[in-house]
Amino acid sequence: MIRPSSVALAVLTLTNVAHADLVEDPCACSAAKPGFFRRDKLTGDWDEHRDNLEKEGVTIQATYSLEEFAAPHLAKNFVTGGLFVTSLDIELNKLMATGEGDDVEESHLGQIHASALAIHGGGLSAELDDVYGISGNSAPNDARAFELWYEQPLKSFKIRAGLLSADQEYVLAAHSTALLNATFGIISQLSYNVLGPVYPVATPGASARMDSDLLTVKAAIYDGDQKNKHGLPTNLFHEKSYLAIGEVELAKLLKLGSWHHSSTNSDGYYAILDHQVDGRVGAFARVSYSPGKAVTSYIDTGIRIGPGPLRPKDFMGAGIAFVRTRPDEVSIGGAQIVYELTYQAQFGWLTIQPDFQLLAQRGRTTPIGAVRVTIVL
């Protein structure tokens, strides 16, 4: 974990990055979340060309998600939004192998990742004025670049550099991935107080990770400036703003971390419990504190059930998040609570996900119904 006030220490303690390995996460409901990967695809294997490319280390994925939200008593009772994501992953170990005699595992080459977004429609948060983000997909309309990085393994270390987004690596709970609300990705306390870089913004940065059986240590430093045009930075390090994050994970169960953002002078400290309780039930809980900032305290918890028991590939999720805000810095100050219940029905390349959320704010409680349809192309 890094000391929030020191960039130098953040750099010295860089001890790696999230794995770039494409491991299928059947619970991730959005390609905007880390770990989303589907083997079943609407367009098939392209007469085996796609399968052959993957064997050679080149993986291409494209998804489209359409969302419909309904909420009574708002100016727009129904809101539609959509997100198209395309990504390219290149495993240089495999790509550079020239024959059966090559030792791919000992070539010490890294991986390249690139992704781009096309966002349309809208969400409900602008009118609700909540701090969470009702959908993790909702963002301003744009066609934009997202992440572009190279990751290099160095024995037990991995180092990644390029255009990076913090919500692909940090303050995450694996068992929250089935939920739609944005706060069940990276917590809204960080995204609200700091702004980013989080989806849909990536900025220049470097991240490092060291793994062992009992301990994972990682840290990152990013350009803290959000100015960009279609995802490409336009004010590169001009104001010397940075975001530094460090995290320690113990026994694949407990994470402890902190962040510091220089230009907003925002510090935060967090702890995460994330565990597979039994074969079908996983649970998570996160708590965070950011002294003196707009969102001062954050707590969430939830469960994920699946696969099954109703259908063999389906998942259910439930979560609750609580924040306490400063009334002088947030339009609807005081406490805000969101409850969410969701069901994820998977049919190969198609996922249909009905969702219900209840947002409790000072003087107003809003029920929100939603459905997300995701197609893997």
N, C-alpha and C positions, 0 to 999 in steps of 0.2 A: 504494500500500500504506500502511496506517495504522500509526502507532506504537502498539503494544499498550496502553501505559499512559495514553493520552490520548483521552477521549471527545470533547473539543473538536476535536481534529485530525480525528477520524473524521467529525464533522459537516462540517467545512470542506472535506474532500476528497471528499465525496459526489459521485460522478460517474457513476452510474446503475445501473440495474436490468435484470434479464433481460427480453428481448423478450416482449411479450404476444402477438405475432402467432402465429396458430395454424398452425404449419408441421408437417405430418404427419411423425412420426418412426416409421418402420415397425419399428424395432428395440426401442423402449421396451416392456418386457413388463408394465408395471403403470401404471395411471392415477395411482398415487401418485408417479410420477416426472415430472419436468418434460419437456415436449415430447411427451407421449403424446397422440395424436390419430388417429382412424380415420375414414375417409370411408365405408367400408362399415358399415352398421348393421342389426341384426336387425329393427328396427321400420320400416325404410325411410325414405322422405321425408315421411311423414304426408300423403299426397295432395298433395305439393308444398309443403305449409305449412312444413316444416322447411327446404327449399331456399330458399324465399322469405324466411324469417327470416334465414338466413345471408347472403343478398344484401343485406339491410337492416342487417347488422352484428350480429345476435343469433345466437349459437351455443350450442346446448344439447347436452351430452354426458353419457351415463350408461354405466357399465361395472360388470360384476360379475366378480370373480375367485375361483375356488374352488381351494384348494390341498390336496394330500394329501402328507404326509411319512411316511417309514418309516425307522426306525433300530433296529438290533438292540441288545440288552442295556440298553435303557432301560425305565423303569417303564411308559411308554406307547410301544409299538413303532410305533403309527400315530396320527398327529395330523392333524385336519382344521381348516382355517381358511378364512375368506372375507372379502372386502372389496368393498363397494359404494361407488362414487364417482360423485357427480353434480356437474356444473360448469356455470356460466353465464358466457359472455363477451360483452360488449357493446362494439362499436366505435362510439363516439359520432360519429365522422366520417360513417360511413354512415347511422347511425340518424337523425341530425338533418338529413340532406340532404332537401330538399323537392321537388327537380325536377332535370331534366337539366342545368340551367344552374348548379347548385351545384358549386363546386370543392371536392370532398371532401378532396383532399390538402392544400389550403391553409386548411382550417377550424381546424386546430391543436387539435382536441378530442382527448381521451385515450381510455382504455379502462378498463372495469370488469371485474373478475374475482371470482367467488364460487365456493366449492366446499364440499362437505360429505361426510362419511364415515359409513358404517355398518360396524362391524368385529365379527366373531364368530369363535368357535373359539379356536384358540391356535397356538402354535409350539413349537419344541424348545429354544429358547435358555434358558428358565427351568431346565430340568433339565441341559442341557449346560454351563451356566454359562460360555458363550463370550462374548467381547467384541464379536463381529461382528454377530450377528443373522442366523439362517439364512435368513430371508425378509424382504425389505423391506416386505412387506404386514402382517406380524404386529404386533399391538399389543393392548392391553387391550380387552376387549369394550366397545363404546360406540357410540352414535349421536351425532355431534358435528359442529360447524362446523369448517372447516379455514381456508383462506385467504379473505380478503375485502379487496380493495385497489383503489385507483384509480391509474392511471399516466398521467402528463402528459408529452408531448413538448415539448422546448424547443430547437428547431434540432437540434444534434448531441447533445443531452442527453435523457435520459428520467429522470423522477423518479417513484417509486412510494411510496405510503404506505397503511397500514392494518394488517390482521392478516397477518403475513408469516411464512414458514418458511424458514430458511436453506438447507435442502437442496433448495429449488427453484431456487437461484441460484448457490451457491458450492461450491468444492472438488469440482467435477464433471468427469468425463471422458465425452465424447460416445460413445466406443466401448466403454464398459462397460454401456450401457443394456440389453443383452440378458440380463445375468446377474441371478439371483434374490437372491443374498445381499445383505443390507442394506448391507454395507460397500462394495459396488461402486456405490452411490449416493453420498451424502456419506460420507466415510471414518469408520470406527468410532472412530478416535482422538478426533475432535471430538465425536461424539455421546455417547461414553462419558465423556470427561473433563468436558464442559460440560453434557450432557443436551439442550440445545436452545437455541432453538426449532428442532426438526426434527420430521418426521412422527412422530406425528399431531398435534403441537402447533404452533400459530402464535401469535405474540404481537404486540402493537403495535410498529410499527417504520417505518423509512423507508430507502429504498435508492435509489441513483442510478447512472447509467451514461453513459459517453461513448464513442462508437465512431468509429474511423477505419479506413482500409484496413489499416494496420499495427499499430494499437494500440487496445486496449480497456481502459479504466480504470473500476473500479466499487468501491463501498464501501457499507456498510450499518450501521445501528445498530438493535438490537432490545431490547425489554424482556427482561431475562434471567430473569425469574421464571416458573416453569412452572405456577403454581397456576391452575387453570381448572375450569369446570364445563361439561361437554359442549362443550368447545372455546372457551368464552367466558371471558376473563380475570376472576378474582375478587380479585386483589391488585394492582391496576394501579399499577405503579411505587412500591408502598408501601415496599419495601426498597431502592429505588434501585439495583437490579441491572440490568446491561446486558451485552449481547454486541455487540462491534464486529468487523467483518470488512472487510478490503480486499484487492483482487485486481487484478493487471495481467496482461493477455494480449498476447503479442507474436506477430504474424504468424499468428494462428490456430493456433499450434503450442505455445507455451510459456506456462504460467501461473505466476505467483509471487504468494504471498499470505500473510497472517497474520491471527490473531484474538486477541482478549482478552476474557475473561469476568470481570467485576468481583467477583462474590460468591465464586467459587471460586478467584480469582486465577490463572486458567488462561491461559497464552499458548501459541500454536502457530504454526509456520512451515512452509510447504509449497511444493512445486514439482510441476507436472504437465506431462507431455508427452503430446500427443493428436494423432494424425495418420492420415489416410487413405493407406495405403502404396501401394495401387493401386486399381483399380476395384472390387474385391471384398473387400479385406483392410484393416482398420483396426487400429491398435494404440494402447495407452495405458500409461503408467507414472506412478505418484504416489509421492512420498516426503514424510514429514512428521516434525517433531520437536516435542515438547511437554515442556520441561524440568521435572523434579520432579513430574510428575503420574502418575496411575495407569497410563495407557498412554503410555509415553515416546516410543517410536519406531514408525513405521508405514511399510510399503512394500507397494505392489501393482503388478501388471502383468497384461496380458492382450491378447487379440486378439478381433476380431469378423469373421466371414466371411459375406458375403452382399451382395446377394440371390443365391440359388442357392448352389452349383451343382446341388444335387439337385432342387430345385423352385424356380420363379422368384421366389417371395415369401418363401422361408424364410431363416433366419439361424442361424448357429452361433456360440457364444461359449465362451471358455476364460479363466480367470483364477486368479491365486494372490495371496493377501494374507498378510503377515507382520507381527505386532506383538510388541513386547517390553513386558512389564508389570512393575510393582513388586509383589513377592509380599506386602508388608504392606498393599496396598490392593485387591488382586484375589484372589478365592477360589482360583483356579487360576493362580498367578503364573508368571513366566518367559515364555518364547516361546509363541505360539499361531500356527498356520498353517492356512489353509483353502484348499483347491483346489476349483475348480468347472468343470464341463463341462456345456454346455446346448445344446439344439436347439429352435428355435422354428418350428413349422409353422403357417402362416397360411392360413386358408380364409375370406377376406372378413372378416366380423364375428366369426369364431371363431378363437382362437389356442390351440393345444395345445402345451405346452412340457414335455417330460421333462427332468429335471435330476439331476445327480449331484454331491454334494459329499463331501469327505473332510476332517474336522476333526482336526487333530493338536494335542493338549494334553499337558502334563506328566503322564505316566503313563497316557494314554488316547488311542487313535485311533478315531474314530467315522465309519463310512461312512453316508451319508444319501442316500436316494433320494427323489425328489419329482416331482410333476407339477402344473403350474398350467394351468387352463383359464380363459380370459378371453373374455367375451362383451361385445361393444359393442351396447348396446340401441338 
